[in-house]
Amino acid sequence: MTRAEGPDGVGHVPPRHSQQQAAEGAAHHPDLDTRLTAELTAVVAGARRRAVRDGDRQIDTAHLLHTLLESDSEVRAVFGGPQVARLLGYLVQRAIGYGLRWQGTVEDSGAVPVPSEPEGWSPTAAGALDAAYERAVRRGDACACGLDLLAAIVADPESRAVEVLGRAGVDTGALPERIEARDAAERYGPGSSG
C-alpha cells in the first residue's frame, strides 16, 4: 500500500487515459452476477463508475464503501446518520485530497490471498468480494448482500476503507458486532419468518 512519494507528497500519477482503460477493464467479472444480489451488483457497478471518474486504475475497498454508504440502507443503519455524513465527507475528499496518494498504487494488504483477482480490481477489493460471498454461503444464502461486503471490508484492518473509517472516527473494532446485530435484525426482526 505504500510507494515512494515525490516532493509534493503525491508521487507519480499515471495519465488519466490509462487509468480509465484499466478501470473499464474491470467492467465485468463473470462470477459476480451469480454471487451478488441485484442491489450489490448495482453497488459494484457504482464503484466501477466512481473509480473511472476519480481517475483510479483499480476499484478498491474505499470505492466499494463509498457506494455502499450511498445506496444501501442496511449499511447506513450500521453507522447512523452523523457517522454516515462524516464518512461520505471523507470519501468525497478522496478525489481532491488525501486519496490522491493512492492513485497509481495497488491496494494489497496481503491479508487475504486472492488467487486471481479480476483485472481492474485491487487484490484487497477482489478478496473482499470473495469473502462476502463466502459469508453469505455460510449463512445459507446463494448471494452476498451489502452487509456481507461491509463485513468483509472491515475484516481487513489494512484496507483503504478501514483507513477512511478510522479517519472519520469510526470504532472499527466494534463494527463486526454492529454488522452482525444489524444482519440479525434484518433477518429475524418484526415481520420476518425466520
Secondary structure as the mmCIF struct_conf table of DSSP 4:
data_model
#
loop_
_struct_conf.conf_type_id
_struct_conf.id
_struct_conf.beg_label_comp_id
_struct_conf.beg_label_asym_id
_struct_conf.beg_label_seq_id
_struct_conf.end_label_comp_id
_struct_conf.end_label_asym_id
_struct_conf.end_label_seq_id
TURN_TY1_P TURN_TY1_P1 PRO A 7 ASP A 8
BEND BEND1 GLY A 9 VAL A 10
HELX_RH_AL_P HELX_RH_AL_P1 ARG A 16 GLU A 24
TURN_TY1_P TURN_TY1_P2 GLY A 25 ALA A 26
BEND BEND2 ALA A 27 ALA A 27
TURN_TY1_P TURN_TY1_P3 PRO A 30 ASP A 31
HELX_RH_AL_P HELX_RH_AL_P2 LEU A 32 ARG A 35
STRN STRN1 LEU A 36 LEU A 36
HELX_RH_AL_P HELX_RH_AL_P3 ALA A 38 ASP A 54
TURN_TY1_P TURN_TY1_P4 GLY A 55 GLY A 55
BEND BEND3 ARG A 57 GLN A 58
STRN STRN2 ILE A 59 ILE A 59
HELX_RH_AL_P HELX_RH_AL_P4 THR A 61 SER A 71
HELX_RH_AL_P HELX_RH_AL_P5 SER A 73 PHE A 79
HELX_RH_AL_P HELX_RH_AL_P6 GLY A 81 GLN A 93
TURN_TY1_P TURN_TY1_P5 ARG A 94 ILE A 96
BEND BEND4 GLY A 97 GLY A 97
HELX_RH_3T_P HELX_RH_3T_P1 TYR A 98 TRP A 102
TURN_TY1_P TURN_TY1_P6 GLN A 103 GLY A 104
BEND BEND5 GLY A 110 VAL A 112
BEND BEND6 PRO A 115 SER A 116
HELX_LH_PP_P HELX_LH_PP_P1 GLU A 117 PRO A 118
TURN_TY1_P TURN_TY1_P7 GLU A 119 GLY A 120
STRN STRN3 TRP A 121 TRP A 121
HELX_RH_AL_P HELX_RH_AL_P7 PRO A 123 ARG A 139
TURN_TY1_P TURN_TY1_P8 GLY A 140 GLY A 140
BEND BEND7 ALA A 142 CYS A 143
STRN STRN4 ALA A 144 ALA A 144
HELX_RH_AL_P HELX_RH_AL_P8 GLY A 146 VAL A 154
TURN_TY1_P TURN_TY1_P9 ALA A 155 ALA A 155
TURN_TY1_P TURN_TY1_P10 PRO A 157 GLU A 158
BEND BEND8 SER A 159 SER A 159
HELX_RH_AL_P HELX_RH_AL_P9 ARG A 160 ARG A 167
TURN_TY1_P TURN_TY1_P11 ALA A 168 GLY A 169
TURN_TY1_P TURN_TY1_P12 THR A 172 ALA A 174
HELX_RH_AL_P HELX_RH_AL_P10 LEU A 175 TYR A 188
BEND BEND9 GLY A 189 GLY A 189
TURN_TY1_P TURN_TY1_P13 PRO A 190 GLY A 191
#
